[in-house]
């Protein structure tokens, strides 16, 4: 019995020595910059950069395969620090945020379904609304957000733009394609995605855009145009004067933030 114990113990020691030898022989020192870069990344492992997680992205940045600004959640301050670590010129990073282009005031169909995911409901029933373009409202975007920037209120997602990093995960999971990434500094937006004619919109939604064109007429910068019965804002041309908000009979054009929108009275 004791002989077997000695043999097993000896083999264990031998294996241990062998593993230690190979570990020392083939060990590759990790670039210390990788860990420093990783410490400066958000750590959400959202995958929006195209990598499995922040660790893999940090390696790619350290090796020069990727630019650090590709990380949507990276703050301006930490971007500067990473560029300093790498000895590269800092590039301007434009903050993008997600915005929901639906006001959630459309008529919902009455039916019972155990489905709790927007994509599944879309595949099974197309929609649970009379408006085929509107928000389904089951919160798939909220569940997908790795930064806790989305909450559901009255069946419509509300986005906290201070928490939103523009990673685009919510955009990816929305089967209705009503969530878009837009520049943080933009001033007004049309909370609708419907391309139905005005007469139909009036019947099924309290606030949906009817394509009347009044906003287009009052905009002095040519920042709004109609595309298939829907008013669309050109964020690069919009100066936030607020005239379109006042002119809209459906009240579906909103200022983004009070401190940004310049509503001329």
C-alpha positions, -999 to 999 in steps of 0.1 A, spaced: 0 0 0 27 24 10 46 16 -22 16 27 -43 15 60 -23 52 66 -29 48 59 -67 18 82 -70 36 109 -50 67 106 -71 47 109 -103 30 140 -89 63 156 -81 76 147 -116 46 162 -133 49 193 -112 86 198 -121 77 192 -158 49 217 -159 71 243 -141 99 237 -166 76 243 -196 59 273 -180 93 289 -175 106 279 -209 76 290 -230 63 319 -208 57 351 -228 58 383 -208 26 403 -213 30 438 -225 24 459 -194 7 486 -215 -21 461 -222 -32 460 -186 -29 498 -182 -51 502 -213 -76 477 -200 -78 496 -167 -88 527 -186 -115 510 -207 -152 509 -194 -150 472 -186 -185 465 -198 -174 439 -223 -202 451 -245 -185 438 -277 -195 469 -297 -158 473 -308 -160 439 -325 -139 421 -299 -151 395 -273 -143 419 -245 -123 448 -232 -92 426 -226 -90 415 -263 -96 451 -274 -68 463 -251 -44 439 -267 -55 450 -302 -50 487 -293 -16 480 -277 -4 462 -308 -16 490 -330 -43 469 -348 -71 492 -335 -75 528 -326 -86 535 -290 -115 557 -300 -132 527 -315 -144 520 -280 -178 537 -278 -178 538 -240 -144 553 -236 -144 588 -220 -125 617 -234 -103 618 -204 -93 581 -206 -89 584 -244 -63 611 -238 -45 588 -212 -44 559 -236 -31 580 -264 -4 593 -241 5 557 -231 9 548 -267 26 580 -278 1 586 -305 -18 618 -315 -52 621 -299 -81 620 -324 -114 639 -318 -141 615 -306 -177 626 -313 -201 615 -287 -230 595 -301 -261 585 -282 -291 563 -289 -325 578 -295 -359 563 -299 -378 575 -329 -413 566 -316 -435 585 -291 -453 553 -280 -488 568 -284 -501 543 -310 -530 519 -305 -520 485 -292 -537 453 -303 -554 433 -276 -541 397 -275 -525 374 -250 -490 362 -257 -464 347 -234 -436 362 -255 -415 387 -236 -389 396 -263 -395 421 -291 -377 400 -317 -396 369 -309 -429 388 -311 -419 404 -344 -412 369 -358 -444 354 -346 -470 383 -350 -451 410 -369 -462 436 -343 -486 441 -313 -496 476 -326 -519 490 -352 -488 510 -363 -464 486 -380 -435 510 -374 -439 516 -337 -421 504 -306 -433 469 -296 -425 478 -260 -412 445 -244 -379 460 -234 -353 440 -254 -333 472 -257 -333 477 -220 -321 442 -214 -293 445 -240 -279 478 -226 -247 470 -207 -246 505 -192 -280 507 -176 -289 537 -198 -324 525 -208 -356 522 -187 -391 513 -199 -417 539 -191 -453 534 -203 -442 508 -228 -416 530 -244 -378 530 -238 -364 561 -222 -327 567 -227 -305 584 -202 -281 602 -225 -256 609 -198 -252 571 -192 -255 562 -229 -221 555 -246 -234 550 -281 -223 513 -281 -252 505 -304 -263 473 -286 -299 486 -284 -299 494 -321 -289 459 -329 -317 442 -310 -345 465 -320 -366 446 -347 -385 477 -356 -353 497 -364 -366 527 -345 -335 533 -323 -307 552 -340 -273 566 -330 -272 603 -333 -248 631 -323 -251 640 -287 -252 677 -295 -281 675 -318 -310 697 -307 -344 684 -319 -358 651 -332 -390 637 -347 -402 610 -324 -418 589 -351 -408 563 -377 -441 559 -395 -443 561 -433 -481 557 -434 -503 584 -449 -516 611 -425 -552 599 -425 -542 565 -412 -517 579 -387 -544 601 -372 -566 570 -366 -540 549 -348 -517 573 -331 -521 603 -309 -489 620 -319 -475 603 -350 -461 624 -379 -487 629 -407 -463 644 -432 -481 678 -434 -448 696 -441 -455 726 -418 -421 720 -401 -404 720 -434 -419 754 -443 -409 772 -411 -373 759 -411 -350 786 -424 -320 764 -425 -334 737 -447 -328 712 -419 -360 693 -423 -374 674 -453 -402 649 -459 -392 614 -468 -421 590 -475 -446 610 -454 -422 614 -425 -404 645 -414 -366 639 -411 -341 663 -394 -307 669 -408 -287 673 -375 -258 690 -392 -280 719 -404 -303 722 -374 -295 751 -351 -322 744 -325 -343 775 -332 -374 755 -322 -397 768 -349 -405 733 -361 -415 723 -326 -440 752 -325 -453 745 -360 -459 708 -356 -497 702 -351 -491 667 -338 -465 677 -312 -442 649 -323 -410 671 -326 -392 674 -293 -362 694 -280 -335 669 -269 -323 687 -238 -336 721 -224 -300 733 -220 -293 726 -257 -325 735 -275 -326 772 -283 -363 778 -284 -368 813 -297 -399 828 -282 
